[in-house]
Amino acid sequence: MTPANFDFHCHSSVSDGLLPPAVVARRAAANGVDFWALTDHDDLGGLVEARAVAEEAGMRFCNGVEISIEWNGVPIHVVGLGFDAANPALVGGLTALREGRVERAKRMGDALAAIGMPGIYEGALTYATNSCLISRAHFARYMVSIGIAKDVPGIFQYYLTPGKPGYVDHRWVSLQDAIGWIEAAGGVAVVAHPARYKALSNSDMRRFLGDFKDLGGRGIEIVCGSHSPDHVLHYARLARHFALHASRGSDFHGPEESYVDLGRLPQLPEDLKPVWRLIA
């Protein structure tokens, strides 16, 4: 079967999604997804449950993860697909990344306390199913709940993006290390939602993609929840130029917090090579 409807980017409550892996799997199947990957941030803890439910529902499944990296001082996300989830290099690298996330979250709490908002870190923890993966999304959900802003985007806009009082810089893993972990585990590295990296100019993005390809990266998200039709055309051209396979993913986090539902995405441009063809 050719998986015409594949969704290779979404999240569960193991990281910053709102729903457990099994519920995300059933939602994907109900939406007609043929081939699915769960890609929680820096953690593989939902994959066993996700695979079992996906296969029970008749979907193909591949292991996934979204790794936080830094390139020339810019935070970027790289999705890993189709890897061995027991690989020591990948497991060890992700463990170290999660430890850094906890330390960052505590510093975010301190920064918000310094502007008269004490207790935000502790409140955010109540929204994190996995305390090792507490993120800005958990901070935002708690801050909405106590009336600081009316919605999560508002919290990000005023408090949690670069230059705002609750944002804390953090040293993420290098691009070379992340691709190295994915390749060591037999997987495929894919650039996540490239249009979201506003700090990168067009020439910066080309340099980044050149480095990504040279280090062994093989794919780029062309169709995703946050991409407009113009973004699709632009990144399709870059995929052709760099000979990268094309990925497609909703970046689903939950019904109330997502650009688009699982599997409810436009198809890839027909001439591009879909990344699922690289997954055994």
N, C-alpha and C positions, 0 to 999 in steps of 0.2 A: 504494500500500500504506500502510495506517495503521501506524506503528511502535508496536505495543503494548508492545514491550520496548525502551525506550531507556535508555541509561546515559551520562549526561553529566558524570561526574566520576570520573576515575581517573588513575593516575600510572605513569610508566615510569622506567627508569634514567636518563633525561635529567634528572630531578629527584631525588626521593627514593623512587621505586619500585624494586622488585628486578629487574624483567624489562625487556628491550629493547622498544621500541615495537612491533616486528613480532610478538613473542611475546604481548604484551598484546592486540593486534588479533586474533590467531588464537584466543586464549582467549575473548575476547568473542564471536566468531562461533560457537565451539563451544558456548557457553552459551546460544545462541539470541538474542543481541542483534540487533535490527533496525536501530537508528540509534545511532551511537556517537560520542563525543567523547573525545579524549585531552586532559587538562587538567593538564599538568605545571606546577609552581610557577615562575612568572616567566620561563618560557623556551618558545620555539616550536620548538626544535631537533628534536623528534621527529615533527613533524606530517607532513612529506613521506613519511617511511617508513610512518607509521601509516595515512595515507590510501591509499597504494598497496596495502598488504596488506588493509586493510578492504574496499576496492572489489573486490579479487581474490576475497575471501571472500564477496562478495555483500551486504555491509552498506552502508547509507548512512553517510556520515561528515561531521562538521563540525569545523572548527578550534576548539580550546579552549585555555584557559590559566587558571590559578588565581593571582590577584594578591594579594599581601600588602599590606593597607592598615591605616591607623590612624584610628579615629574616637573623638574625646574621650578619647584616651589608651589606648583598648582595641584590641589587634590583632584584625582581622577579615579574612576571606578573601572575595574576590569572584571568581566565575568569569565569564570572557568566552567567548562562543560565537558561531560563525558569522561571524567577522571576516576581513578581508583580512590575511593574515600578513605582507605586505610593507609595510604602512602605516608611514610614518616615525615618526609620533607614538607608536604602540604599540611599535614596535621600539626606539626610543630610550629610552622610559620604562622598558621592561623591562631594557635594558642597564644603566641607572643603578641599578635595583633589585638586580641581580645583584652589582654592584660593592659595594653595601652589605652584601650577605649574606656576602661573603668577609671584610670587615672585622669584622663581628659574630662570625663563627666564630673568628677569631683571638683576639678578646677573651674568648670562651667558653673557649678553650684556656688563656688566661692565668688566668682565674678558677679553673679546675679545678687548674691547677698550684699556685696559691696555697694550696690545701687538701691538697697532697701528692700530686697526680695529674699528673705531668709527661707530656708527649708525647701527650696525648689528641687535640689538633688534628691532629698529623701522622698518628696512627693513623686518625682519622676520614676523612682525605683518601683513604686506601686503599680506603674503602668508597664513595667518591663517583665515579661514572663521569664526571660533569661537575663539575670542581673549582670552577667558578663558582657552583654551586648546592649547596655543602656546607651541610647542615642539621642540626638537632637529631637527626633520625633517623639520620644517619650517625654522629654522636657516640655515640648510644645503641647502635647495632649493634656498634661497636668496643668500647665499654665492656662489653657483654655478653661479647664474645669473650675479654676478658682477665679475666673473672670478677668484675667489680665488682657485678653483680646477675645474676639468673638469666634475666631477659627484658627486652625493650625497655620495656614499661610500668613495670617496676620502676625502671629508670634514669630515666625521665621523672619518676616520682613523687618520687624522692629527690634528683635532681640538676638537672633541666632544665626545671622549671616555675617560674613566678614565686615568688620568695621562697627558692628553693633555690640552692645555691652555684654551679652551673654555668649558671644562667639570666642572660642579659644583655639589658637593655632595648635597643630599637633603634627608630629613627624610620623607620617605613614610609611609603609614599606616602599622600596624602590620598584620601578617598573621591571627592572631586570630580575629582581627576586621573585616578584609575583608570577611573571611568566615562567621563570625557572621552576617554581613549585608546581604550577599547572602542568608543564611539560614532563616533569619528573613523575607525575602521577598519570601520565598517558592522556592528558586532556587537551582541550583546545581553548586558547585565550581569545577573548572578544572584547572590544572596546564598548563599554556601556554608554548609552544615550549621549553621543558626542556633542549634540547641540546645546547641552546644559553647561558646558564649560566656558562661561562668559569671559573668563580671564584670558582665554587663548584667542589670539587673532587668527585669521585665516592662514597666515604664514606659519604661526606657531603650531596650529593643528597639523599642517603638512609635515613640519619637522617632527612632531610627536608621532604621527602615523609612520613616518620613515623609521624612527627608532623602534616603534612597536613591531613593525614588520622585520627589521633587522634582528631583533631579539627573539623572534619566533612566534609573534602574534599572528593569528590567522583569520580573524573575523572582526566585523564592526556592526553594531546595531544600526540598521537603516530605518526600519519601521518600529517605532516604540511609542508609548503613551504620550510622551512629551514632545514628539516631533510633529511639526506642521508638514503639509504637502511640500512646501519649499525646502524644508530641511531634508525630506526624503530625496528630492531631486539632487540637492547639493551633496549629500553624503553617498548617494549612489554613484555620482561622478568620482568621488574620492575612492570608493571601493574599487571601481574599475581601474583607476590610475595606479593604485597600490596592489592590485590583484588580491584583494581581500574577499573572503566569503561574507555573505550578508546574513545578519541575524534579525530576528523579529521578536519583540517582547513587550508585554503590556506595562511592566513595572508595577503590577498590581500590589497594593498594600492592604486594601480593604474596601468595602462598598462606599464608604464615606470619604475616602482619602486618595482616590486614584483618578488618573487622567482618563482611563478607559478600563473596561472590565476584561477579565481573562479571555483571550482568544478573539476579542471583538476589535480586530485591527485590520487595516487595509492589507492587501497582499503585497509582497515584494515586487519591484520591477522585474519583468519576466526574464531579462537577459542576465541578471545577477545569479551567482551560484549560492544557493541557500546553505547555511552553515550546518544544517542537520545532516547533509551528505558526508560530513567529516566524522560523524558520531557513529560508532560501531553499534 
